[in-house]
Each structure stands twice: as structure tokens, then as C-alpha cells.
Amino acid sequence: MTKILLTGANGGVGRRLRRLLPAFYPNLRLSDLTPPDDLQPHEEFVAADLADLAQVEAAVAGVDGIIHLGGLSTEYDWADILQSNIIGAYNLFEAARKHNVRRVVFPSSNQAVGFYPRHRRLGTDVTVRPSSRYGLSKAFGEAVAALYADKHGLRTLCIRIGRVHDLPEDERRLALWISPRDFVQLIRIGLEHPDIHFDLVYGLSSNDRSWYDNTRAYELGYSPEDRAEDHREHAMAEQAKLVRNPLADRFMGGRLCTVEYSGDLERSGT
Ligand SMILES: NC(=O)c1ccc[n+]([C@@H]2O[C@H](COP(=O)([O-])OP(=O)(O)OC[C@H]3O[C@@H](n4cnc5c(N)ncnc54)[C@H](O)[C@@H]3O)[C@@H](O)[C@H]2O)c1
């Protein structure tokens, strides 16, 4: 792998990855709507709106692999999700095809399966149950990744991220957390592992409370270095500051399941 594009480079995860990725991919191009304030002289940046195919093609041209962090990362109006996450994901894969990019890593989200109740243990072969329009857009991105792998030979890895952060921020994140360095390990599998065709894994560190069966990640050689439970005290201290929401606590997607909720609790997520 020579040249890698990181979209969404100005976001929370992007800023963390800018520090960690150059050790493995020194030839890194960054893209986002606007450049990071602290862009370094050695960093290459190409501004691109994901909703504009020509701009995305300009960002993609000449790279071998893409880590596609760009897009809206929580619930928004349909018009916004449509532009950045639906049209944006399609444009990204289409630009990759046109420019002979070999691999795309697509960070999906546990919100694609957010309406499953927390007593379930999910593999990657379950039907999607999105928590929100955001979760729906991630399910769409996973499907685009499958289409471009099967129809056009792109190698794609979708990572259903729980929560990338320095520490697990509350009780729910003890199930969902992935450290930035473990996330980089999964990204490297996506960009380098010879067996990747279209693959789907969960983006989690080694978490005792995980709701997911991440067998495929381990088959691909994933060996997480971090464990959410090691930060239990911090997470529970943060949790104590929050007001409990019984509806959010019932589903894997948490709070995003409650946004605009008008469902039937007897039936949701069953
Ligand atoms: N943070 C997490 O724990 C987490 C969990 C699950 C999934 N993810 C996914 O990982 C990715 C990165 O997450 P994040 O927390 O850094 O999100 P973020 O919101 O901090 O960053 C996303 C970046 O995408 C850019 N963006 C939005 N719309 C765009 C558009 N139309 N064109 C170009 N750029 C656009 C934004 O400017 C922003 O810098 C997202 O796709 C998110 O859905 C993150």
C-alpha cells in the first residue's frame, strides 16, 4: 500500500488517526470539507464535499486505499443524511471504482443494528435494525461496499464501530468502546489482509460486556491490545453524572433509538 486517503480527517476520529496512521502509511492524503486548524506542512489536504462526485474524484485520484471517515456521525434531518452519508457513500465508492482504488475501509456503526435489545448477542449475519436515519445510512454504506466488492472487485472492509475514544465514557461504552490503536489495527487489516473481499467486523476492543460476536475480526488476525473493563471506574463515575433513560437503556443503539420515538415498546426490536 503506498498512498492512502483519509476522509473526515478533521473530525474527532480523524484527528486521532492523523497521529497514529503515518507510522504505517507515511504517504497519507487528508480530506474533509475544511482543513484541520493544525494542518502540518508535511500533510497533504484536499477539500471535498462528499455530495459532489467531481470533488470526491479529485480527492481520490492517485490513491491505493481509502479510509472513509467522512460524513455525519449522528442523527440529522433526512436532507443532510441524504447528501453526506447516502449520496456521499455512493460517490466515494464510485470514485474509487473509476480511479482503480484497490481497497476501501468503511467505518459503519453499531447504530446499523441499534434497535436490537441488549440481551441479544449479534454476529455479522443478522438483519440490520437501524436506530435512526444515521444508522440507516450506515446500513446503506455496508450494502454499497458489498456491491462494489462483488461487482467491481474492490476489496472492502466495513467496521461497525461501537465508540472510538481515548476512554469508555459511560456504562454503555464499556460494551462498545474501541481504543484508537485497536481501531488502527482493524483498519490495517482492511487495507492489507490478503483475504479481504467484502468483510464486516465489529469495531470493539476486548470488552467483557460486548453484545457482539466478533469472530470474523479474530479470524482475520485481530488481536486487541485494550480492554474497556480496565477503565470501569472512570466509565461508571461518568455514568453517575447522567440521567438514566429506560428506553435508551433497553437497546444497543442507546439514545439514538429514543430520538423522535413513537413506536410500540412491546414490538420495537423484537
Ligand atoms: N466516533 C465514534 O465513536 C464513531 C462510532 C461509530 C461510527 N463512527 C463513524 O466514524 C466516522 C468518523 O466519526 P467522527 O466521530 O470522527 O465524526 P465527526 O463528526 O467528528 O467527523 C466527521 C467528519 O466528516 C466531515 N463531513 C461531514 N459531512 C461531509 C461532507 N458532506 N463532505 C465531506 N466531509 C464531510 C465533517 O466535516 C467531519 O470533520 C463517521 O463516519 C462516523 O459515522 C464513529
The ligand as a MOL file (V3000), in Angstrom:
LIG
                    3D

  0  0  0     0  0            999 V3000
M  V30 BEGIN CTAB
M  V30 COUNTS 44 48 0 0 0
M  V30 BEGIN ATOM
M  V30 1 N -16.8000 8.4430 16.9010 0
M  V30 2 C -17.2130 7.2000 17.0110 0
M  V30 3 O -17.0410 6.5770 18.0320 0
M  V30 4 C -17.9230 6.5280 15.8590 0
M  V30 5 C -18.7760 5.4470 16.1060 0
M  V30 6 C -19.3890 4.8110 15.0320 0
M  V30 7 C -19.1280 5.2450 13.7470 0
M  V30 8 N -18.3020 6.3190 13.5570 0 CHG=1
M  V30 9 C -18.0850 6.7860 12.1890 0
M  V30 10 O -16.7200 7.1100 12.0160 0
M  V30 11 C -16.5920 8.2830 11.2300 0
M  V30 12 C -15.8300 9.3740 11.9760 0
M  V30 13 O -16.5050 9.6850 13.1860 0
M  V30 14 P -16.1750 11.0380 13.9810 0
M  V30 15 O -16.6270 10.8210 15.3790 0
M  V30 16 O -14.7960 11.4560 13.7210 0 CHG=-1
M  V30 17 O -17.1920 12.0370 13.2900 0
M  V30 18 P -17.0610 13.6190 13.1850 0
M  V30 19 O -18.4670 14.1360 13.0290 0
M  V30 20 O -16.2460 14.1660 14.2960 0
M  V30 21 O -16.2650 13.8200 11.8280 0
M  V30 22 C -16.8400 13.5730 10.5710 0
M  V30 23 C -16.1460 14.4750 9.5680 0
M  V30 24 O -16.8300 14.3040 8.3120 0
M  V30 25 C -16.9110 15.5590 7.6970 0
M  V30 26 N -18.0770 15.6380 6.8000 0
M  V30 27 C -19.3960 15.6650 7.1060 0
M  V30 28 N -20.1320 15.8240 6.0020 0
M  V30 29 C -19.2590 15.9020 4.9530 0
M  V30 30 C -19.4070 16.0850 3.5740 0
M  V30 31 N -20.6210 16.2310 3.0040 0
M  V30 32 N -18.2990 16.1140 2.8070 0
M  V30 33 C -17.0650 15.9750 3.3590 0
M  V30 34 N -16.8620 15.8120 4.6780 0
M  V30 35 C -17.9520 15.7650 5.4620 0
M  V30 36 C -17.0810 16.5790 8.8260 0
M  V30 37 O -16.6310 17.8620 8.4140 0
M  V30 38 C -16.2370 15.9700 9.9310 0
M  V30 39 O -14.9370 16.5250 10.0120 0
M  V30 40 C -18.0220 8.6990 10.8600 0
M  V30 41 O -18.3510 8.1330 9.6050 0
M  V30 42 C -18.8460 8.0610 11.9300 0
M  V30 43 O -20.1790 7.8200 11.4900 0
M  V30 44 C -17.7060 6.9720 14.5750 0
M  V30 END ATOM
M  V30 BEGIN BOND
M  V30 1 1 1 2
M  V30 2 2 2 3
M  V30 3 1 2 4
M  V30 4 1 4 5
M  V30 5 2 4 44
M  V30 6 2 5 6
M  V30 7 1 6 7
M  V30 8 2 7 8
M  V30 9 1 8 9
M  V30 10 1 8 44
M  V30 11 1 9 10
M  V30 12 1 9 42
M  V30 13 1 10 11
M  V30 14 1 11 12
M  V30 15 1 11 40
M  V30 16 1 12 13
M  V30 17 1 13 14
M  V30 18 2 14 15
M  V30 19 1 14 16
M  V30 20 1 14 17
M  V30 21 1 17 18
M  V30 22 2 18 19
M  V30 23 1 18 20
M  V30 24 1 18 21
M  V30 25 1 21 22
M  V30 26 1 22 23
M  V30 27 1 23 24
M  V30 28 1 23 38
M  V30 29 1 24 25
M  V30 30 1 25 26
M  V30 31 1 25 36
M  V30 32 1 26 27
M  V30 33 1 26 35
M  V30 34 2 27 28
M  V30 35 1 28 29
M  V30 36 1 29 30
M  V30 37 2 29 35
M  V30 38 1 30 31
M  V30 39 2 30 32
M  V30 40 1 32 33
M  V30 41 2 33 34
M  V30 42 1 34 35
M  V30 43 1 36 37
M  V30 44 1 36 38
M  V30 45 1 38 39
M  V30 46 1 40 41
M  V30 47 1 40 42
M  V30 48 1 42 43
M  V30 END BOND
M  V30 END CTAB
M  END
